[in-house]
Amino acid sequence: MKTATPEGLLNEIYKNGLQDAYPNIATALKIFLSIPVSVASSERSFSKLKLLKTYLRSVMGQQRLTNLSIISIEHDLASKLSYDDIIKSFAAKKARKIKF
């Protein structure tokens, strides 16, 4: 047990059915093991927002800045979008044709 990891301890607690005997330790280990995931994503979001906001902050509104930061953070998903489909959808919604 000298080199036990938090993940190993949590696995042993559940494998031996000790979660009822040690509920606080099990909860603390779950929280501890989930912290690095949430911290990394929020740090990435703030760093992207800082890069966007430095140059563009004086010429754009809050809504546009928010939308650009989301696109920048979710770059992998945004790169797979088809711009032609988006343009066609926008044009269909904004069409102002007069029918005679």
N, CA, C and O of each residue as an XYZ file, in Angstrom:
400
protein
N       0.816     -1.204      0.000
C       0.000      0.000      0.000
C       0.855      1.263      0.000
O       0.303      2.363     -0.034
N       2.194      1.146      0.037
C       3.032      2.338      0.052
C       2.913      3.128     -1.248
O       3.003      4.355     -1.232
N       2.714      2.450     -2.360
C       2.626      3.135     -3.650
C       1.200      3.122     -4.199
O       1.007      3.130     -5.414
N       0.212      3.103     -3.325
C      -1.183      3.080     -3.773
C      -1.562      4.424     -4.385
O      -1.195      5.480     -3.869
N      -2.287      4.370     -5.472
C      -2.778      5.577     -6.127
C      -4.220      5.822     -5.694
O      -4.891      4.896     -5.239
N      -4.703      7.048     -5.828
C      -6.105      7.304     -5.479
C      -7.082      6.440     -6.282
O      -8.092      5.977     -5.753
N      -6.772      6.232     -7.550
C      -7.634      5.389     -8.381
C      -7.634      3.945     -7.890
O      -8.672      3.283     -7.867
N      -6.453      3.468     -7.498
C      -6.349      2.114     -6.962
C      -7.104      1.963     -5.650
O      -7.760      0.947     -5.423
N      -7.015      2.974     -4.781
C      -7.747      2.921     -3.513
C      -9.254      2.889     -3.742
O      -9.969      2.126     -3.092
N      -9.732      3.712     -4.659
C     -11.164      3.735     -4.949
C     -11.622      2.406     -5.540
O     -12.697      1.910     -5.204
N     -10.814      1.839     -6.412
C     -11.154      0.530     -6.973
C     -11.216     -0.537     -5.894
O     -12.113     -1.380     -5.907
N     -10.275     -0.511     -4.961
C     -10.268     -1.494     -3.869
C     -11.480     -1.320     -2.949
O     -12.052     -2.305     -2.482
N     -11.864     -0.081     -2.693
C     -13.037      0.167     -1.846
C     -14.276     -0.450     -2.481
O     -15.056     -1.116     -1.801
N     -14.463     -0.233     -3.778
C     -15.645     -0.780     -4.454
C     -15.536     -2.283     -4.690
O     -16.544     -2.988     -4.648
N     -14.325     -2.781     -4.938
C     -14.144     -4.218     -5.166
C     -14.452     -5.017     -3.904
O     -14.997     -6.118     -3.982
N     -14.107     -4.468     -2.748
C     -14.338     -5.163     -1.476
C     -15.659     -4.778     -0.823
O     -15.964     -5.249      0.272
N     -16.446     -3.930     -1.476
C     -17.753     -3.550     -0.935
C     -17.665     -2.674      0.309
O     -18.523     -2.760      1.188
N     -16.635     -1.832      0.392
C     -16.425     -0.996      1.571
C     -16.976      0.423      1.414
O     -16.744      1.270      2.276
N     -17.707      0.695      0.321
C     -18.221      2.043      0.109
C     -19.256      2.429      1.159
O     -19.417      3.615      1.448
N     -19.969      1.449      1.743
C     -20.919      1.760      2.814
C     -20.200      2.022      4.139
O     -20.679      2.802      4.963
N     -19.064      1.379      4.340
C     -18.306      1.577      5.582
C     -17.509      2.879      5.546
O     -17.313      3.515      6.582
N     -17.051      3.274      4.368
C     -16.239      4.478      4.222
C     -16.832      5.404      3.142
O     -16.180      5.643      2.126
N     -18.038      5.921      3.338
C     -18.658      6.734      2.279
C     -17.941      8.053      2.031
O     -17.862      8.511      0.891
N     -17.420      8.666      3.085
C     -16.737      9.956      2.915
C     -15.424      9.811      2.150
O     -15.073     10.663      1.333
N     -14.711      8.736      2.421
C     -13.452      8.508      1.706
C     -13.734      8.218      0.236
O     -13.023      8.712     -0.640
N     -14.760      7.426     -0.042
C     -15.116      7.125     -1.430
C     -15.520      8.403     -2.172
O     -15.120      8.613     -3.317
N     -16.314      9.254     -1.514
C     -16.734     10.513     -2.133
C     -15.542     11.437     -2.366
O     -15.425     12.052     -3.426
N     -14.661     11.531     -1.375
C     -13.483     12.391     -1.512
C     -12.582     11.913     -2.648
O     -12.046     12.730     -3.396
N     -12.412     10.611     -2.782
C     -11.587     10.084     -3.873
C     -12.231     10.336     -5.237
O     -11.528     10.630     -6.203
N     -13.560     10.224     -5.328
C     -14.241     10.522     -6.593
C     -14.039     11.981     -6.984
O     -13.752     12.283     -8.142
N     -14.189     12.882     -6.022
C     -13.994     14.310     -6.300
C     -12.550     14.583     -6.702
O     -12.291     15.314     -7.658
N     -11.612     13.991     -5.966
C     -10.197     14.188     -6.261
C      -9.841     13.711     -7.667
O      -9.060     14.359     -8.363
N     -10.406     12.593     -8.081
C     -10.088     12.040     -9.395
C     -10.762     12.801    -10.541
O     -10.346     12.669    -11.692
N     -11.785     13.588    -10.246
C     -12.463     14.331    -11.309
C     -11.955     15.766    -11.447
O     -12.278     16.417    -12.440
N     -11.196     16.274    -10.522
C     -10.727     17.657    -10.552
C      -9.820     17.967    -11.751
O     -10.056     18.987    -12.399
N      -8.816     17.179    -12.090
C      -7.950     17.555    -13.207
C      -8.682     17.722    -14.536
O      -8.280     18.558    -15.346
N      -9.722     16.970    -14.781
C     -10.459     17.067    -16.029
C     -11.166     18.413    -16.122
O     -11.109     19.075    -17.159
N     -11.823     18.814    -15.061
C     -12.578     20.060    -15.115
C     -11.655     21.282    -15.126
O     -11.991     22.283    -15.759
N     -10.537     21.236    -14.466
C      -9.616     22.366    -14.428
C      -8.979     22.596    -15.794
O      -8.836     23.743    -16.218
N      -8.598     21.541    -16.482
C      -7.935     21.684    -17.775
C      -8.850     22.332    -18.802
O      -8.411     23.194    -19.564
N     -10.107     21.933    -18.835
C     -11.009     22.514    -19.836
C     -11.302     23.979    -19.545
O     -11.410     24.779    -20.474
N     -11.433     24.342    -18.284
C     -11.697     25.750    -17.979
C     -10.470     26.615    -18.243
O     -10.607     27.752    -18.695
N      -9.282     26.099    -17.972
C      -8.065     26.854    -18.281
C      -7.926     27.067    -19.778
O      -7.514     28.143    -20.211
N      -8.260     26.066    -20.571
C      -8.183     26.191    -22.016
C      -9.173     27.249    -22.507
O      -8.861     28.030    -23.406
N     -10.362     27.267    -21.915
C     -11.373     28.256    -22.307
C     -10.899     29.666    -22.007
O     -11.053     30.558    -22.841
N     -10.324     29.884    -20.826
C      -9.863     31.221    -20.469
C      -8.679     31.664    -21.326
O      -8.573     32.843    -21.666
N      -7.800     30.748    -21.676
C      -6.666     31.150    -22.502
C      -7.126     31.531    -23.904
O      -6.604     32.480    -24.489
N      -8.102     30.797    -24.451
C      -8.642     31.165    -25.766
C      -9.358     32.500    -25.702
O      -9.227     33.320    -26.611
N     -10.121     32.729    -24.628
C     -10.851     33.980    -24.489
C      -9.883     35.146    -24.381
O     -10.141     36.215    -24.935
N      -8.774     34.958    -23.677
C      -7.792     36.028    -23.548
C      -7.176     36.374    -24.902
O      -6.954     37.548    -25.202
N      -6.898     35.354    -25.723
C      -6.335     35.609    -27.049
C      -7.327     36.369    -27.929
O      -6.934     37.277    -28.662
N      -8.588     36.013    -27.863
C      -9.593     36.696    -28.678
C      -9.855     38.105    -28.191
O      -9.977     39.029    -28.995
N      -9.941     38.276    -26.906
C     -10.401     39.546    -26.357
C      -9.359     40.657    -26.465
O      -9.735     41.826    -26.550
N      -8.095     40.347    -26.467
C      -7.085     41.402    -26.478
C      -7.197     42.295    -27.704
O      -7.138     43.519    -27.586
N      -7.358     41.699    -28.871
C      -7.397     42.489    -30.097
C      -8.807     42.992    -30.406
O      -8.978     44.129    -30.845
N      -9.794     42.164    -30.184
C     -11.129     42.467    -30.671
C     -12.068     43.096    -29.643
O     -13.218     43.384    -29.975
N     -11.623     43.316    -28.426
C     -12.561     43.718    -27.373
C     -13.217     45.070    -27.608
O     -14.339     45.288    -27.149
N     -12.562     45.973    -28.299
C     -13.141     47.302    -28.470
C     -14.088     47.406    -29.653
O     -14.794     48.406    -29.785
N     -14.120     46.397    -30.517
C     -14.932     46.514    -31.720
C     -16.070     45.501    -31.804
O     -16.737     45.424    -32.835
N     -16.306     44.733    -30.763
C     -17.384     43.754    -30.848
C     -18.164     43.677    -29.545
O     -17.665     44.032    -28.477
N     -19.383     43.212    -29.658
C     -20.244     43.071    -28.504
C     -19.993     41.766    -27.762
O     -19.241     40.908    -28.225
N     -20.627     41.628    -26.615
C     -20.438     40.449    -25.769
C     -20.930     39.172    -26.456
O     -20.280     38.132    -26.349
N     -22.053     39.232    -27.151
C     -22.609     38.041    -27.793
C     -21.672     37.505    -28.876
O     -21.459     36.296    -28.978
N     -21.120     38.398    -29.674
C     -20.207     37.960    -30.731
C     -18.920     37.393    -30.134
O     -18.398     36.392    -30.625
N     -18.406     38.024    -29.083
C     -17.204     37.531    -28.422
C     -17.448     36.139    -27.850
O     -16.587     35.265    -27.952
N     -18.606     35.930    -27.254
C     -18.945     34.618    -26.706
C     -19.010     33.571    -27.804
O     -18.471     32.475    -27.652
N     -19.662     33.898    -28.902
C     -19.776     32.949    -30.010
C     -18.413     32.615    -30.616
O     -18.144     31.454    -30.923
N     -17.555     33.614    -30.790
C     -16.221     33.355    -31.328
C     -15.377     32.505    -30.379
O     -14.604     31.656    -30.822
N     -15.527     32.733    -29.086
C     -14.755     31.927    -28.132
C     -15.218     30.478    -28.151
O     -14.395     29.570    -28.032
N     -16.516     30.242    -28.299
C     -17.015     28.869    -28.379
C     -16.490     28.181    -29.634
O     -16.086     27.019    -29.586
N     -16.496     28.898    -30.757
C     -15.972     28.324    -31.993
C     -14.484     28.023    -31.854
O     -14.011     26.992    -32.333
N     -13.750     28.910    -31.207
C     -12.316     28.703    -31.027
C     -12.024     27.524    -30.107
O     -11.100     26.750    -30.358
N     -12.804     27.389    -29.048
C     -12.595     26.288    -28.098
C     -12.964     24.958    -28.745
O     -12.249     23.970    -28.580
N     -14.060     24.927    -29.470
C     -14.538     23.703    -30.115
C     -14.065     23.637    -31.562
O     -14.850     23.334    -32.461
N     -12.789     23.919    -31.789
C     -12.233     23.992    -33.142
C     -12.391     22.679    -33.903
O     -12.694     22.699    -35.097
N     -12.195     21.545    -33.246
C     -12.298     20.258    -33.930
C     -13.695     20.044    -34.504
O     -13.849     19.577    -35.632
N     -14.702     20.389    -33.723
C     -16.083     20.253    -34.190
C     -16.401     21.277    -35.273
O     -17.072     20.956    -36.255
N     -15.924     22.505    -35.100
C     -16.209     23.568    -36.065
C     -15.541     23.305    -37.415
O     -16.073     23.702    -38.452
N     -14.401     22.651    -37.413
C     -13.702     22.392    -38.678
C     -14.430     21.360    -39.531
O     -14.180     21.276    -40.734
N     -15.320     20.575    -38.938
C     -16.066     19.560    -39.678
C     -17.384     20.080    -40.243
O     -18.081     19.350    -40.947
N     -17.738     21.334    -39.947
C     -18.994     21.890    -40.441
C     -18.919     22.172    -41.937
O     -17.866     22.534    -42.461
N     -20.033     22.004    -42.605
C     -20.115     22.304    -44.035
C     -20.665     23.718    -44.194
O     -21.825     23.977    -43.876
N     -19.836     24.625    -44.684
C     -20.252     26.015    -44.821
C     -21.334     26.185    -45.885
O     -22.181     27.071    -45.769
N     -21.313     25.353    -46.911
C     -22.338     25.451    -47.951
C     -23.727     25.180    -47.376
O     -24.681     25.887    -47.701
N     -23.847     24.158    -46.522
C     -25.143     23.858    -45.918
C     -25.606     24.984    -45.003
O     -26.796     25.295    -44.965
N     -24.699     25.589    -44.278
C     -25.043     26.691    -43.383
C     -25.510     27.897    -44.183
O     -26.487     28.548    -43.815
N     -24.813     28.198    -45.279
C     -25.180     29.342    -46.121
C     -26.544     29.120    -46.766
O     -27.365     30.036    -46.813
N     -26.789     27.908    -47.264
C     -28.092     27.600    -47.865
C     -29.219     27.720    -46.844
O     -30.289     28.248    -47.147
N     -28.973     27.228    -45.641
C     -29.990     27.319    -44.582
C     -30.268     28.772    -44.218
O     -31.424     29.160    -44.048
N     -29.220     29.572    -44.098
C     -29.384     30.987    -43.779
C     -30.115     31.720    -44.898
O     -30.993     32.543    -44.636
N     -29.756     31.422    -46.139
C     -30.388     32.082    -47.280
C     -31.868     31.717    -47.371
O     -32.689     32.560    -47.732
N     -32.214     30.486    -47.051
C     -33.612     30.073    -47.100
C     -34.438     30.783    -46.035
O     -35.604     31.100    -46.268
N     -33.853     31.032    -44.880
C     -34.570     31.720    -43.805
C     -34.693     33.217    -44.074
O     -35.653     33.847    -43.630
N     -33.752     33.781    -44.782
C     -33.725     35.223    -45.003
C     -34.175     35.617    -46.406
O     -34.009     36.770    -46.803
N     -34.738     34.683    -47.157
C     -35.156     34.987    -48.530
C     -36.302     35.990    -48.519
O     -37.279     35.814    -47.792
N     -36.184     37.038    -49.320
C     -37.215     38.077    -49.402
C     -37.703     38.192    -50.836
O     -37.772     39.282    -51.405
N     -38.029     37.080    -51.388
C     -38.515     37.080    -52.766
C     -39.976     37.472    -52.789
O     -40.766     37.038    -51.951
N     -40.319     38.289    -53.746
C     -41.707     38.710    -53.928
C     -42.335     37.809    -54.973
O     -41.851     37.705    -56.099
N     -43.418     37.161    -54.583
C     -44.100     36.271    -55.523
C     -45.179     37.057    -56.248
O     -45.999     37.726    -55.620
N     -45.176     36.974    -57.571
C     -46.177     37.673    -58.386
C     -47.284     36.754    -58.790
O     -48.214     37.174    -59.479
